[in-house]
Amino acid sequence: MFVWSKLTASRSADIWEERFANHPGGTLVISSFPGRKMVRLEFYCETQGPAKAIQKEYGGTVKHLKTQNWAAHSSQTPPPVKVRDRFVICAVKTDDEIKKARAKFPGREIIAVPADMAFGTGHHATTATVLRLLVDAAATRQAKGQKWSMADLGCGSGILAIAAEKLGATRVWGCDYDQAAVKISQENAARNDTPKTRFTRVDVLKWEPKQTWDIVAANIFFDVLEAAFPQLVRSVAPGGVLMLSGILKSQAKACLAAGKRAGFVVEKVVTKGKWVTAMGTVKKR
């Protein structure tokens, strides 16, 4: 494992995030420091090549890391994230830490997702928005007494699938192209007592859905969404919904147009900062 790092002004954080949003070589982490006007950029990748290429273009430093030390490089523990009146997402790992979080937030269910190498601790605008949409959709189905299932495409940390089981989904499956993300999602599912949730390694661009789900969430890069829309549409059960995220505002028009051509009917669009999340139904062809 290799990491490229560089300090930069905090006001430019959005520019760097957008610049690396669709970089295929790894994952960007931006760490802030209380009381300082600087942030630290860290780009983690499995091979040295992408890190060296970034260093050549933007300066900074490249270091070789042991995979198991990835999480130790986070500069600080991210704060808890409240999701509606249902969840609190906490970057905690041990049983004792989870117990303390439950005592601190009575009346809300804790989802423990340590700050680790997989994307999706609930702090990013895309993940947070899909979580809120998922809570709302589950409440609607619960009010109608409906059983429902959920698929989490590009599961990252597994947080969306874990939330779905806690919200009452009877069948939950998540997948990711990255085997490390699948492993971490499995660990997080065990940590959060969601034994029915299953995760497997799948490339959605080569995926052929063998079954359908009532809620399908795909929080992945916009270009992958565009290419995978035929599979995404086929994976949604009749009367189900598709939730899409990971889309920058500058990419939204083209991405949603591609979705429309594949049969995606947009019913709701949420913009948070420079990120867009869309939810809707599908027209089967």
C-alpha positions as CSV (number, residue, x, y, z in Angstrom):
1,M,0.0,0.0,0.0
2,F,1.2,3.5,-0.9
3,V,0.1,7.0,0.1
4,W,0.7,10.3,-1.5
5,S,0.3,13.3,0.9
6,K,0.3,17.0,0.7
7,L,-0.7,20.0,2.9
8,T,-2.9,22.6,1.3
9,A,-5.2,25.5,2.2
10,S,-8.6,24.4,3.6
11,R,-10.4,26.7,1.2
12,S,-9.2,24.5,-1.7
13,A,-10.4,21.2,-0.3
14,D,-13.5,21.1,-2.6
15,I,-11.3,21.6,-5.6
16,W,-9.0,18.7,-4.7
17,E,-12.0,16.5,-3.9
18,E,-13.5,17.2,-7.3
19,R,-10.2,16.7,-9.0
20,F,-9.8,13.2,-7.5
21,A,-13.5,12.2,-7.5
22,N,-13.1,9.8,-10.5
23,H,-9.5,8.9,-10.1
24,P,-9.3,5.1,-10.7
25,G,-6.0,4.5,-8.9
26,G,-7.1,4.8,-5.3
27,T,-9.0,6.7,-2.6
28,L,-8.5,10.4,-1.5
29,V,-8.8,11.2,2.3
30,I,-8.9,14.9,3.4
31,S,-8.1,15.5,7.0
32,S,-8.8,18.8,8.7
33,F,-7.1,20.2,11.9
34,P,-9.1,22.3,14.5
35,G,-8.0,25.9,14.5
36,R,-5.9,25.6,11.4
37,K,-6.4,26.8,7.8
38,M,-4.7,23.8,6.3
39,V,-5.9,20.4,5.4
40,R,-3.9,17.2,4.6
41,L,-4.6,15.4,1.4
42,E,-3.8,11.7,1.4
43,F,-4.3,9.5,-1.7
44,Y,-4.1,5.8,-0.9
45,C,-3.4,3.2,-3.6
46,E,-2.3,-0.4,-3.8
47,T,0.6,0.2,-6.2
48,Q,3.3,2.9,-6.4
49,G,2.6,4.0,-9.9
50,P,-0.5,6.2,-9.3
51,A,1.0,7.8,-6.2
52,K,4.2,8.6,-8.1
53,A,2.2,10.1,-11.0
54,I,0.3,12.3,-8.7
55,Q,3.5,13.4,-7.0
56,K,5.0,14.3,-10.3
57,E,2.0,16.5,-11.2
58,Y,1.3,18.1,-7.8
59,G,4.4,17.7,-5.6
60,G,4.0,16.3,-2.1
61,T,5.5,13.0,-0.8
62,V,4.9,9.3,-1.3
63,K,5.3,6.7,1.4
64,H,5.0,2.9,1.4
65,L,2.5,1.7,4.0
66,K,1.6,-1.7,5.5
67,T,-2.1,-2.4,4.7
68,Q,-2.9,-3.0,8.3
69,N,-1.6,0.5,9.3
70,W,-4.0,2.3,7.0
71,A,-6.5,3.3,9.6
72,A,-3.7,4.6,11.9
73,H,-3.0,7.4,9.4
74,S,-6.3,9.1,10.0
75,S,-5.4,12.3,11.8
76,Q,-8.5,12.4,14.0
77,T,-11.7,10.5,14.7
78,P,-14.6,11.9,12.7
79,P,-17.6,13.2,14.8
80,P,-20.8,11.2,15.1
81,V,-23.4,11.7,12.3
82,K,-27.1,11.8,13.1
83,V,-29.5,10.3,10.5
84,R,-33.1,11.5,11.0
85,D,-34.3,10.4,14.4
86,R,-33.2,6.8,13.8
87,F,-29.4,6.4,13.7
88,V,-26.1,7.8,14.9
89,I,-23.1,6.8,12.8
90,C,-20.0,6.5,15.0
91,A,-16.4,5.8,14.1
92,V,-16.0,3.3,16.9
93,K,-14.7,-0.3,16.8
94,T,-14.7,-2.1,20.2
95,D,-17.7,-3.3,22.2
96,D,-16.8,-0.9,25.0
97,E,-16.8,2.1,22.5
98,I,-20.1,1.0,21.1
99,K,-21.6,0.7,24.6
100,K,-20.4,4.2,25.4
101,A,-21.9,5.6,22.2
102,R,-25.3,4.0,23.0
103,A,-25.3,5.6,26.4
104,K,-24.4,9.0,24.9
105,F,-27.2,8.8,22.3
106,P,-30.2,7.2,23.9
107,G,-33.2,6.6,21.7
108,R,-31.1,6.2,18.6
109,E,-29.5,3.1,17.1
110,I,-25.8,3.2,16.8
111,I,-24.1,2.1,13.6
112,A,-20.4,1.5,14.3
113,V,-18.2,2.1,11.2
114,P,-14.5,2.7,12.1
115,A,-12.6,5.2,10.0
116,D,-10.9,2.6,7.8
117,M,-9.6,2.1,4.3
118,A,-13.1,1.6,2.7
119,F,-15.2,4.6,1.7
120,G,-18.4,5.3,3.5
121,T,-18.4,6.4,7.2
122,G,-21.6,8.4,6.7
123,H,-19.7,11.7,6.8
124,H,-19.5,12.3,3.1
125,A,-22.5,14.2,1.6
126,T,-23.3,11.3,-0.8
127,T,-23.4,8.6,1.9
128,A,-25.3,10.8,4.3
129,T,-28.0,11.7,1.8
130,V,-28.6,8.1,0.7
131,L,-28.9,7.1,4.4
132,R,-31.6,9.7,4.9
133,L,-33.5,8.6,1.8
134,L,-33.2,5.0,2.9
135,V,-34.7,5.8,6.4
136,D,-37.6,7.6,4.7
137,A,-38.2,4.8,2.2
138,A,-38.1,2.2,4.9
139,A,-40.6,4.2,7.0
140,T,-43.0,4.4,4.1
141,R,-42.9,0.6,3.6
142,Q,-43.2,-0.1,7.3
143,A,-46.3,2.1,7.4
144,K,-47.9,0.1,4.7
145,G,-46.9,-3.2,6.3
146,Q,-44.7,-4.1,3.3
147,K,-41.7,-6.5,3.4
148,W,-38.8,-5.2,1.4
149,S,-35.3,-6.1,0.2
150,M,-32.2,-3.9,-0.5
151,A,-29.1,-4.1,-2.7
152,D,-26.1,-1.9,-2.0
153,L,-23.9,-1.6,-5.1
154,G,-20.5,-0.2,-4.4
155,C,-20.9,-1.0,-0.7
156,G,-17.6,0.6,0.5
157,S,-17.9,0.1,4.3
158,G,-21.2,-1.7,4.0
159,I,-23.0,1.1,5.9
160,L,-26.1,1.3,3.6
161,A,-26.7,-2.4,3.7
162,I,-26.2,-2.5,7.5
163,A,-28.7,0.3,7.9
164,A,-31.2,-1.5,5.6
165,E,-31.2,-4.6,7.8
166,K,-31.6,-2.5,10.9
167,L,-34.5,-0.7,9.2
168,G,-36.3,-4.0,8.7
169,A,-35.2,-5.2,5.2
170,T,-35.7,-9.0,5.0
171,R,-33.1,-9.6,2.3
172,V,-29.9,-7.5,2.0
173,W,-27.0,-7.9,-0.3
174,G,-24.0,-5.6,-1.0
175,C,-21.2,-5.8,-3.5
176,D,-18.0,-3.9,-4.4
177,Y,-15.3,-4.2,-7.0
178,D,-12.6,-3.9,-4.3
179,Q,-12.1,-7.1,-2.3
180,A,-10.8,-5.0,0.6
181,A,-14.1,-3.2,0.8
182,V,-16.0,-6.4,0.8
183,K,-13.9,-7.7,3.7
184,I,-14.4,-4.5,5.7
185,S,-18.1,-4.6,5.0
186,Q,-18.3,-8.1,6.3
187,E,-16.4,-7.1,9.4
188,N,-18.7,-4.1,9.9
189,A,-21.8,-6.3,9.5
190,A,-20.6,-8.6,12.3
191,R,-19.7,-5.6,14.4
192,N,-23.3,-4.2,14.0
193,D,-25.2,-7.5,14.5
194,T,-26.6,-7.6,11.0
195,P,-26.1,-11.3,10.2
196,K,-28.6,-11.5,7.3
197,T,-26.6,-9.0,5.2
198,R,-24.3,-10.6,2.6
199,F,-21.4,-9.0,0.7
200,T,-19.6,-10.3,-2.4
201,R,-17.0,-9.0,-4.9
202,V,-18.8,-8.0,-8.1
203,D,-17.9,-5.7,-11.0
204,V,-21.2,-4.0,-11.7
205,L,-20.0,-3.3,-15.3
206,K,-19.9,-7.1,-15.9
207,W,-22.8,-7.9,-13.6
208,E,-25.9,-9.8,-14.7
209,P,-28.6,-9.5,-12.0
210,K,-30.2,-12.9,-11.2
211,Q,-32.8,-11.4,-8.9
212,T,-34.3,-8.0,-8.0
213,W,-34.6,-5.8,-4.9
214,D,-37.2,-3.3,-3.8
215,I,-34.5,-0.7,-3.0
216,V,-31.3,-0.5,-5.0
217,A,-28.7,2.0,-3.9
218,A,-25.6,2.8,-6.1
219,N,-23.2,5.3,-4.5
220,I,-20.4,5.0,-7.1
221,F,-18.6,7.1,-9.6
222,F,-20.8,8.8,-12.2
223,D,-19.1,7.2,-15.2
224,V,-19.7,3.7,-13.7
225,L,-23.3,4.7,-13.1
226,E,-23.7,5.7,-16.8
227,A,-22.2,2.5,-18.1
228,A,-24.1,0.3,-15.6
229,F,-27.6,1.8,-16.0
230,P,-29.0,-1.2,-17.9
231,Q,-27.9,-3.5,-15.1
232,L,-29.1,-1.1,-12.4
233,V,-32.6,-0.8,-13.9
234,R,-32.9,-4.6,-14.3
235,S,-32.1,-5.1,-10.6
236,V,-35.0,-3.1,-9.3
237,A,-38.2,-5.0,-8.5
238,P,-41.6,-3.9,-9.8
239,G,-42.7,-0.9,-7.7
240,G,-39.2,-0.5,-6.3
241,V,-36.9,2.5,-6.2
242,L,-33.3,3.2,-7.4
243,M,-31.1,5.6,-5.4
244,L,-28.1,7.1,-7.1
245,S,-25.2,9.1,-5.6
246,G,-21.5,9.9,-6.1
247,I,-22.5,12.5,-8.8
248,L,-21.0,15.9,-8.9
249,K,-23.3,18.8,-10.0
250,S,-21.2,19.3,-13.1
251,Q,-21.9,15.6,-14.0
252,A,-25.5,15.4,-13.0
253,K,-27.2,16.4,-16.2
254,A,-25.4,14.0,-18.4
255,C,-25.6,11.2,-15.9
256,L,-29.3,11.4,-15.3
257,A,-29.9,11.7,-19.0
258,A,-28.2,8.4,-19.4
259,G,-30.3,7.0,-16.7
260,K,-33.5,8.3,-18.4
261,R,-32.5,6.5,-21.6
262,A,-32.1,3.3,-19.7
263,G,-35.5,3.6,-18.0
264,F,-34.7,5.5,-14.8
265,V,-37.5,7.9,-13.9
266,V,-36.2,10.6,-11.6
267,E,-38.6,11.5,-8.8
268,K,-36.4,13.4,-6.3
269,V,-33.0,15.1,-6.6
270,V,-31.1,16.2,-3.5
271,T,-28.1,18.6,-3.9
272,K,-25.7,18.8,-0.9
273,G,-22.7,21.1,-1.6
274,K,-21.4,20.1,-4.9
275,W,-22.8,16.5,-4.8
276,V,-26.1,15.3,-6.3
277,T,-28.2,12.3,-5.2
278,A,-31.2,11.2,-7.2
279,M,-34.0,8.7,-6.4
280,G,-36.8,7.4,-8.6
281,T,-38.5,4.4,-10.2
282,V,-37.7,2.4,-13.3
283,K,-39.6,1.6,-16.5
284,K,-39.0,-2.0,-17.5
285,R,-38.4,-2.7,-21.1
